[in-house]
Amino acid sequence: MPPIDRLACQTQRPISNPISLQHLRVAVTVHESGSIRSAAKVLGIEHSAVSRALGRLECLAGAPLFERSRYGMNPTASGTIFLRTAKLIIEQVDSLSKATVSTLSKRADHLAVGFCPFVSAGRIAPTIAEFQSRYPAIKVAVLERAMPKLLIALQMGSLDIAIAPEGLSSMLLTTSIPVWREGILIALTSNDKLAQNERVSSSDLKGRTVLISHEDPAREVEDILVCRLAACGNGAKIEACDVSRGKLTSLVSIGRGVTPLLASEAHAGFPGVVYRELHDASGPSRITVSAHVRTGDERPVVADFLALLRECYTSGGEERA
């Protein structure tokens, strides 16, 4: 397995980055199943997604939580203490969530839809408008939240559907339905030698400074990029900046580095900046965006919205997941 965790911890990440409930579930599942591969099967996600999540968690925790060997994953002394607390947190959140979900069946005329900041509102708005046109009696609330808050809202019952990257289903009590796929771009200066190419590979970023936002809500973009760099033995430097994601392009334009973003985030016409598609050995790098719901939530209002999502993204030139 590539040393993803060591690469992540060598980058400059702010200590204030939060450890999410999703990180805790991954760690506990790895401990209980004994290996990353087995944990991936239990969680219903890719092996690489578990590896990335565990690497980030160890970086944020500031210490290795597991000893890796051919016999499996065994917790370190620090990991044993960490996992004991993590299990307690998960049990408490699950208890609260189950108590809240029991009241949701009464909400037949309300729907709360949330999405991550990096998910283009332009993709969601037409679907919501069409839904309200078909079902005028349904009151639809729309909110934008960073990933950690979106996860909590979904589990606690204040949110019915979350539009976010695939991987949210690694949390218990949630189910994901793939909707569309987003391409990953690299923003760089127009005079960069890589700008002469139609695409950029992970290996091209060796030795480059890759800029991310201190409050970056699209960690999945960064995680995939770090995974690609680790796989090719890349020594790129990940630099966290105290600016919003929207300001990162300004830093790129003055030569501070390059930055990853999704195709829907790219804005044409920014002076001195061009965008190139990120590729790896298997082709263009992609993130799957899914609709996430609580497992067992079979209310018609939820089913109708999911059906409309499938209808809207079955055609129309979008790359469907």
Phi and psi in degrees as a GROMACS rama.xvg file:
@    title "Ramachandran Plot"
@    xaxis  label "Phi"
@    yaxis  label "Psi"
@TYPE xy
-60.3408  145.861  PRO-2
-75.6424  64.1367  PRO-3
-63.8746  -38.724  ILE-4
-65.3977  -38.1881  ASP-5
-69.0973  -39.3012  ARG-6
-61.8804  -44.192  LEU-7
-61.67  -40.8352  ALA-8
-75.5911  -15.5381  CYS-9
-84.5038  -10.4581  GLN-10
-85.2726  165.543  THR-11
-90.6562  94.6433  GLN-12
-115.745  138.94  ARG-13
-67.8909  141.325  PRO-14
-64.4454  -24.9661  ILE-15
-74.4802  -5.92836  SER-16
-57.5127  130.284  ASN-17
-77.2496  148.592  PRO-18
-89.2707  122.372  ILE-19
-90.3789  165.572  SER-20
-62.8306  -31.617  LEU-21
-62.9232  -41.7845  GLN-22
-59.0217  -43.9049  HIS-23
-63.3601  -41.8851  LEU-24
-64.1789  -39.669  ARG-25
-61.7603  -47.688  VAL-26
-62.1951  -45.2564  ALA-27
-64.5075  -39.9692  VAL-28
-67.7918  -38.6809  THR-29
-61.3681  -42.7021  VAL-30
-63.604  -45.709  HIS-31
-71.9644  -32.2903  GLU-32
-90.8747  -21.2041  SER-33
92.5537  -9.2786  GLY-34
-158.653  159.956  SER-35
-67.183  -38.9225  ILE-36
-65.1187  -43.614  ARG-37
-66.7005  -38.1972  SER-38
-63.2834  -38.8496  ALA-39
-61.2589  -39.118  ALA-40
-66.5331  -41.7571  LYS-41
-63.8663  -42.6772  VAL-42
-80.81  -16.6804  LEU-43
75.5431  29.8947  GLY-44
-129.008  174.158  ILE-45
-71.526  150.754  GLU-46
-54.8071  -42.491  HIS-47
-65.9683  -32.0924  SER-48
-67.6146  -38.73  ALA-49
-64.9859  -43.1113  VAL-50
-62.0043  -42.343  SER-51
-65.7028  -44.6898  ARG-52
-63.064  -40.8539  ALA-53
-68.421  -39.2123  LEU-54
-62.3972  -42.4325  GLY-55
-66.7603  -39.8218  ARG-56
-62.1446  -43.2034  LEU-57
-65.1943  -33.9583  GLU-58
-66.6394  -45.5891  CYS-59
-68.5592  -33.4645  LEU-60
-74.2427  -22.6746  ALA-61
83.3773  12.2691  GLY-62
-161.008  150.817  ALA-63
-66.7846  133.349  PRO-64
-98.1448  -20.0885  LEU-65
-133.981  149.565  PHE-66
-99.787  123.489  GLU-67
-94.7307  133.423  ARG-68
-151.454  171.702  SER-69
-67.8583  -12.8003  ARG-70
-92.1917  -5.13396  TYR-71
130.968  -161.694  GLY-72
-112.076  118.1  MET-73
-116.809  134.903  ASN-74
-67.765  141.672  PRO-75
-76.6108  178.276  THR-76
-60.2231  -44.2632  ALA-77
-65.5814  -38.0547  SER-78
-64.7588  -36.1572  GLY-79
-61.2039  -45.1248  THR-80
-66.2263  -43.446  ILE-81
-61.2157  -46.7751  PHE-82
-66.0964  -34.6805  LEU-83
-61.8568  -44.3372  ARG-84
-69.7549  -39.479  THR-85
-60.0622  -41.0663  ALA-86
-63.2215  -39.686  LYS-87
-63.5007  -42.7148  LEU-88
-61.9437  -45.6407  ILE-89
-63.1836  -42.9781  ILE-90
-61.4839  -40.5914  GLU-91
-67.2666  -43.4487  GLN-92
-64.819  -41.1385  VAL-93
-63.5613  -38.8974  ASP-94
-63.4668  -43.7513  SER-95
-64.3732  -40.7916  LEU-96
-65.5196  -43.3262  SER-97
-63.8263  -37.4995  LYS-98
-66.6338  -35.6341  ALA-99
-76.1194  -41.8665  THR-100
-60.9254  -28.8688  VAL-101
-63.2833  -19.6938  SER-102
-96.2828  -5.57267  THR-103
-72.1895  -25.6655  LEU-104
-61.9481  -18.1623  SER-105
-80.0639  -14.8291  LYS-106
-91.8362  78.4263  ARG-107
-90.323  -16.5334  ALA-108
-115.186  17.8243  ASP-109
-129.986  147.174  HIS-110
-144.918  126.98  LEU-111
-112.361  119.936  ALA-112
-116.204  128.22  VAL-113
-122.059  155.238  GLY-114
-146.818  157.583  PHE-115
-74.8622  153.821  CYS-116
-57.1287  -32.3132  PRO-117
-80.9278  -14.1434  PHE-118
-75.9968  122.557  VAL-119
-61.1441  124.819  SER-120
-62.1197  -26.3681  ALA-121
-64.5852  -23.7265  GLY-122
-79.1523  -34.2008  ARG-123
-85.9146  -38.9275  ILE-124
-54.8402  -46.4388  ALA-125
-61.804  -36.3429  PRO-126
-65.9294  -43.793  THR-127
-65.1013  -40.9612  ILE-128
-61.7996  -41.7831  ALA-129
-66.9939  -38.5505  GLU-130
-63.1746  -44.1578  PHE-131
-68.3929  -28.9815  GLN-132
-68.3334  -38.5414  SER-133
-78.8251  -33.3763  ARG-134
-126.601  72.4411  TYR-135
-64.0576  -19.1934  PRO-136
-81.0208  -12.6837  ALA-137
-87.1401  129.789  ILE-138
-91.1717  118.067  LYS-139
-106.692  123.148  VAL-140
-105.193  134.439  ALA-141
-120.803  132.781  VAL-142
-140.504  150.078  LEU-143
-112.282  129.065  GLU-144
-142.513  151.529  ARG-145
-67.1724  159.597  ALA-146
-50.6975  -51.7651  MET-147
-57.5893  -42.3902  PRO-148
-70.5235  -32.4558  LYS-149
-66.0737  -41.8718  LEU-150
-61.5497  -45.5457  LEU-151
-65.3588  -44.0879  ILE-152
-61.0822  -39.3582  ALA-153
-65.9357  -46.3968  LEU-154
-70.0308  -35.075  GLN-155
-80.7989  -8.2746  MET-156
95.0194  -0.738542  GLY-157
-81.9907  -6.57009  SER-158
-130.95  138.679  LEU-159
-97.9965  -38.5037  ASP-160
-137.206  132.265  ILE-161
-116.787  124.57  ALA-162
-95.7398  109.149  ILE-163
-158.562  170.714  ALA-164
-61.1245  152.117  PRO-165
-57.724  144.458  GLU-166
122.92  -19.7729  GLY-167
-63.7952  -26.3124  LEU-168
-68.5283  -7.61584  SER-169
-69.4947  -14.5952  SER-170
-80.3325  136.808  MET-171
-64.2511  156.899  LEU-172
73.6198  10.9034  LEU-173
-129.028  151.177  THR-174
-130.981  143.027  THR-175
-116.83  145.694  SER-176
-124.677  109.566  ILE-177
-57.3606  136.853  PRO-178
-117.91  -58.772  VAL-179
-144.706  171.799  TRP-180
-120.615  141.118  ARG-181
-112.8  133.972  GLU-182
-79.9309  148.961  GLY-183
-100.765  129.164  ILE-184
-111.166  160.905  LEU-185
-117.918  123.693  ILE-186
-90.2099  129.916  ALA-187
-147.46  167.365  LEU-188
-70.9627  151.025  THR-189
-66.4438  -21.5703  SER-190
-94.6774  5.28433  ASN-191
-68.1105  141.767  ASP-192
-63.5904  -26.0654  LYS-193
-71.3386  -18.7808  LEU-194
-67.2255  -17.2075  ALA-195
-74.5496  -16.9325  GLN-196
-92.6841  155.311  ASN-197
-76.8035  -23.9194  GLU-198
-143.446  164.363  ARG-199
-122.069  133.218  VAL-200
-98.0045  162.329  SER-201
-58.7731  -38.859  SER-202
-66.4869  -24.1909  SER-203
-65.9715  -20.3896  ASP-204
-90.155  6.94491  LEU-205
-59.9781  127.476  LYS-206
80.6399  -3.32465  GLY-207
-84.8239  155.726  ARG-208
-91.1413  120.324  THR-209
-105.668  117.806  VAL-210
-89.9053  135.381  LEU-211
-131.584  164.791  ILE-212
-88.037  142.89  SER-213
-55.1857  -38.9335  HIS-214
-106.847  36.8674  GLU-215
-63.2791  115.024  ASP-216
-81.7674  -12.4653  PRO-217
-100.834  56.7379  ALA-218
-60.8443  -26.8195  ARG-219
-63.5076  -32.9166  GLU-220
-63.0206  -48.9789  VAL-221
-63.4688  -41.6887  GLU-222
-59.6509  -44.6278  ASP-223
-63.995  -41.6747  ILE-224
-62.2209  -46.9901  LEU-225
-61.109  -39.3591  VAL-226
-62.4097  -42.7969  CYS-227
-63.8539  -42.2649  ARG-228
-65.0988  -40.4656  LEU-229
-65.5066  -38.4549  ALA-230
-63.6466  -29.489  ALA-231
-104.19  17.3301  CYS-232
65.255  32.488  GLY-233
-78.7456  146.375  ASN-234
-110.395  37.4616  GLY-235
-66.4644  150.831  ALA-236
-104.841  118.748  LYS-237
-91.0055  117.294  ILE-238
-114.649  119.789  GLU-239
-85.3531  131.331  ALA-240
-116.894  145.336  CYS-241
-85.0938  55.4495  ASP-242
-138.024  162.848  VAL-243
-72.7126  165.234  SER-244
-59.2605  -35.3158  ARG-245
-64.7824  -23.167  GLY-246
-89.1257  -12.0141  LYS-247
-61.6348  -35.2671  LEU-248
-62.6892  -33.0783  THR-249
-63.1364  -40.0117  SER-250
-67.2989  -35.8589  LEU-251
-62.5868  -41.0186  VAL-252
-64.0476  -23.9283  SER-253
-100.518  12.3466  ILE-254
85.5004  17.8987  GLY-255
-73.7511  -21.5259  ARG-256
159.069  -163.832  GLY-257
-116.41  166.038  VAL-258
-145.634  142.54  THR-259
-86.6791  149.3  PRO-260
-157.608  166.843  LEU-261
-87.1143  156.902  LEU-262
-57.899  -35.6463  ALA-263
-72.332  -14.1981  SER-264
-88.5302  -17.1059  GLU-265
-69.1778  133.111  ALA-266
-118.125  118.146  HIS-267
-69.1018  150.351  ALA-268
93.9998  2.73726  GLY-269
-73.8952  122.539  PHE-270
-57.0172  126.822  PRO-271
78.1835  7.28398  GLY-272
-122.63  136.15  VAL-273
-126.389  162.517  VAL-274
-121.956  135.569  TYR-275
-129.083  139.327  ARG-276
-69.8408  135.241  GLU-277
-84.4179  129.476  LEU-278
-121.503  153.879  HIS-279
-127.795  -167.081  ASP-280
-61.6403  -28.1122  ALA-281
-94.5761  -0.254578  SER-282
122.245  -157.005  GLY-283
-60.9125  138.06  PRO-284
-76.2408  134.477  SER-285
-134.523  151.951  ARG-286
-121.069  132.466  ILE-287
-88.7582  124.332  THR-288
-98.4881  129.686  VAL-289
-126.179  162.067  SER-290
-97.5625  123.992  ALA-291
-110.428  134.282  HIS-292
-134.028  162.935  VAL-293
-72.3438  133.917  ARG-294
-58.8478  130.355  THR-295
93.1708  -6.03876  GLY-296
-80.8756  96.1661  ASP-297
-108.079  24.3673  GLU-298
-63.2716  140.318  ARG-299
-55.5354  -36.3302  PRO-300
-63.1853  -36.5336  VAL-301
-71.5528  -45.42  VAL-302
-61.1161  -39.1088  ALA-303
-65.8301  -40.2885  ASP-304
-68.448  -40.3467  PHE-305
-63.9929  -39.1663  LEU-306
-62.8881  -38.9865  ALA-307
-67.9688  -38.227  LEU-308
-58.5781  -45.8779  LEU-309
-61.2431  -40.5087  ARG-310
-64.2296  -44.2187  GLU-311
-68.1279  -31.4643  CYS-312
-108.988  15.0674  TYR-313
-79.3468  -24.5761  THR-314
-142.404  -171.561  SER-315
97.382  15.4617  GLY-316
84.9351  -1.88055  GLY-317
-83.7287  148.793  GLU-318
-80.7441  111.506  GLU-319
-81.627  143.562  ARG-320
